[in-house]
Amino acid sequence: MNQPDTSTDAAAESTFLSNIEFLTGRDPSLGSFLLTVGMVTIVFIALFQFTLPDPVSHLLTAGVIFVTVLSAIFASLLESFGYFGPSGRAAREEQAERQHDAKPWVPSVEPAAPLPPLINFDTELGAYADMFDGDLPAAFDPFIDDYLRLKTNTANRPTIASDLRADLNPIGALFEEDTDADRLYEDISRRLFRYLSEGGRHLTLDRITFYDEDDTETDVTTLRNRIGRVELQVTNEGEPAAVDVVVSLVDDDGADVASRTCRAGVLGAGATKVLDTDVFVPVDAEAVRTTIRTSDPGRTVAA
C-alpha cells in the first residue's frame, strides 16, 4: 500500500502559512488577531450605521458581521495548524534553554575533544539532577564550572581535574554516608584521583592469550622451543597516547629470556585495540610479563 507523502503535505502547509503573513504579521498570537478583527468590525459597523441610510447600512453591516464570522473560523483553523504558537526559531531557542537549564554541565559549544571515560561524569551529574528534580544545589556550581572547562580545554586537563577534585568537597558534605548520593560522590572522587595519579593516562591490558600453530589457545609452557602467537587487548580510559606493549618471557628466576614489542599506535580516549604477534618461546620460558609504555601522540615511546 502506498504511503501518503507527508513531506509534500508539510511543505504545502508551510508555504500556505507563510503566504498569509501579510494578513497577520510575523509571529502573531490568536488573541491579537481576534482583537484586530474585532476592532476593524466595530469601525466599519459604526461607519456604515452613522453615514449611510437604511437599508444600505443594514446590508453592509450584515456583510461585515459575515466577514467577521468567517475570520473567526479562519483563525480557529490556523490555531489547529499551530500557526499562532511560538515561531520555529523561538521554539528552538526555548527548547535549547530548557535543555541547558536541565543539564548545565553540557557546554553551549561542541567539546574540543571527547573526555576520557575515567573523567566523564555526565551520567553521575544526571543522576544528581534527578535526585534534586533538576535543580542542583549551589554547592555544585564550582564543580560544574570547572567541568565545563575540562570539556572544552585539552591543553591543561590535569590542572583542571585537580581543581575539580577540590570542588568535590562541598558536594560531599551534602550527603549522609552510604547513601546513593554519597556513593556517587566517592566514585567521582576515586576516578579523579586515578586520573591525576597516572598523569591523565589509564591503560589496562584486558587479556593476553597464546595460540599454537593450529591457532588453538594454549599455555606458554606448552610452546617451548616453538613459535606461537600471542594476542592481547589494551584499553585506554585516559587521554590519547601512543602505546606499545612489551611481552616478556621469563625463566624461573624472573629473568627475561625473550621479548616482543606490540605497537598499538595512538589510542584515543575510550579506545580498545587488539594486538597480536608471533613469538618464539625458549625452552626455559616459565611465565609471561607485560609492560605498557606510553608517550604523547607523535613522540617516541619511552620505557
N, C-alpha and C positions, 0 to 999 in steps of 0.2 A: 504494500500500500504506500502510495506517495505521501510523504510528509509535507505539511504546509511550509512554505518558505517564510519562516518567521523573521529572518533578517530583512527581507524585502518589505514586509509589513511594517517592521520597526522603522526602516528608513523612510517609508512613505509617511508614517505618523510624525516622525521628527521633522520632515520637510513641511508638513501641514502646520505643525505647531509653530515652526519658525516663521511661516508666511503670515501669521496673524499677529505678529508682534507690533505691526503698525497700528492695530486696534487697542492693544493692551499695554504697550510699552514693554521694556525689558524687566524680567524678574517680577511680575505682578503678583498680587495676592487676590484671593477671591473677594475679600471684604472691600478692597479698594476698587475693584472692577464693578461690583454691585453698587457701591456708593456713587461712582461716576455715572453709571446708567441711571440711577435714581435721580441724581441732580439734573441730568440732561432732560429726563422725563418731566420733572416739575417745571423747568424753564420753558419747555415747549408747550405744555398744557396751559401755563399762565399766559404765554404769548398769544396762543390761539383764543383762549377764553376772553381776554381783555381787548383784543384788537380786531377780531373778526365777528361778523354777525352769525346768528343762527340761520340755518342748520350747519353751515360750513364749519364753525368752530367745534361742534359736537362730532362731526365726521372726522375731522383732523385729530381731535383729542382721542377718539376711539382708535385711530390708526397709530398714534403714539403709544397708547397702552398696549396695543397688539405687539408693536415692536419691542416694548419693554419686556413683555412676557417671553417673546422669542429670545431676547438677550439673556433672560434668566435661565431658560432651558439650555441655551448655548453655553452659559457659564457652568452649569451643572455637568455638562458633557466634558468640558475642559478640566473640571475638577476630577472627574473619573479617570481622565488620562494622566493625571498628576501634573498638569501644566502649571497649576498655582502653587506647587510645592517649591522647595528651595531649588535654585539653579544647580546644574550639574557641577559647576565649579565650587559653589558654596557647599554643596553636599559633600564633595570630596574633601574640601578643607575641614568641614565639620567632622567627617569620619576620621581624617588624619589626626585632628586634635584629640578626638576621643581615644584613638589608639595610643597616641603619645602619652596622654594622661594615664591610661591604664598600664602602660609599660614605659615608664620614664627612663629605663635603662637602655632603650632602643634609640640609637643616635638618629638624628634627622637626616644625616647623610650616610652613604654606604661606608662600612668599616674599611680602613686601608688594607687590612689583611684579616683572614679568619683567626679567631682566638684559638690557642691550643686547647684541647679538651680539658686539660688539667685546670685551667683557669677560666673556663666558660661557665658562668654561674647564672645563665638565663633561666634554666629550669628552677633553680633554688629561689631566685628572686620572684619568679612566677608563683611558686608555692607560698612565699611570704605574702605576696599581693592577695592571694586567695584567702589567706588567714585573716587579713585585715580588710577584707571586702574592697580591695583595690586602692585603699588609702593608706599607704605606708607611713609609719611614724616619722617624725623629723629626724630621729636618730639614724635613719637610712640615708639621709641626704648626702653627707660627705662620701659615703661608700659609693652611691650611685654616680656622683660627680666624677670620682676617680675611676670608676668602672667604665664610664663613657670615654675618658681619656685613654684607658687601656685599650679600648676597641679601636680607636682612631689614631693611635700612635704606636708604631712598631720600633722606633729608634731606641727608646729607653724603658721598655716594658718592665724589666726587673725593678727599676726605681719606683715606677708607678705601683707595681704589685706590692712593694714594701709599704707605700702609703696606704694601699688598700687594706693591708693586714692591720695597720694601726686603726683604720676606720671601723674595723670589726668590733673593737672593744665596747663602744656604747650600744651596739646592737646586741651583743651577748648579754649585757646587763638587763635586757628587757624580758628574758625568758627564764623560767624555772628549769632546774636541772632535770635531764632525762625526758623532757617533752619533745614533741616532734620539731618544734621551732629551735630548741636547743641543739638537737642532733643535726639539723641543717647548718646551724652556726659552726658546730665542731667540724663538720665535713668541709666547709669552705675554708676554715682556718687551717686544717690539716693539708689541704691541697695547695693553698698558698705557701705554706712552709716548705712543702716538697718542691714547688716551683722555684722558690728563692734559694733553697739549699743546693739545688742542682744547676743553678745558673740559667734557668729558663729552659733546660733540656730534661726530658724524661723519656728515656728509651728502654724498652723491655724486649727481651728475647722470649717470645711466646713458646717456641718449641724448637728442638733440634733433633733430627731423625737421620739415622744411617740406613742405606739400602745397599744390597749386594748387586752382583752383575745381572741378576734376573729381576731387578727392581723390587725385591722383596724386603720389607722392613726387617732390620736385624740389629744386633748389638755390636758395638765397635770391636769387642774382643773376638768375635767370630770372623772378622775381616782381616785378621793379622796376616801380614805378608801378601795382601791382595789389594786391588784397587776397588774402592767403594764410592758411593755417592752420599754426600751429606746435604741435607735440606734443612733450612731454618727459616723462621718467620720473625721479623722485627717490627715493632710498633713504636711510633713516635707520638707521645702525648704532650710534647713540649713545642718549642719554637722550631721552625725549619732548620735542618742541619744536614751537612754532608756526613754520611755514615759508612764506616767499614766495620765488619765483624770478623775477628780473628778466631779461627777454630784451631786449638792446640791439642795435640795428642800427647799424653804424659805417661811416664812409667810409674813403677811402684813408689819411687822416691818423690814423685811430683815434678820431675824434670821434663822439659819438652823434648820429645823425640821426633816430632813433625808438626807442621802448622800450614794452614792455608788461609788466605785473606779473601773474604767475600765482600765485594764493593756494592753497596746499595745505592750509591749516588746521593742526591739530595732528597731527603724525606720531608714532606710538608707536614704542617700541624695536623695531627689526627691520622696520618697516613700509615698504612701497613704494607709491607713488602715481603714476598717470599724469595729467598735466595737459595741457590744450590751450586755445588761444585764437586768435581771428582777429587778424591784424595787417596793417596797410598798410605795404608796403615802398617807401620813397622811391627815386627814380631813382639817387641817389648811394650807395645801400647796397652795401657790398662784402663785409662779413663780419658774424659774429654773436658777441656776447659775453654770457655769462650770469653772474649774481651771485646767490648763495644768501644770503638773510637769515633770521636766526632770532631767536627770543626764547623765554623760558619760557612755557609754556602759560597763556593768559589775559592776557598782557601784549602791548602794542603791539610789532610787529616794527620793529626799528630797523636802519639800514644799518650 
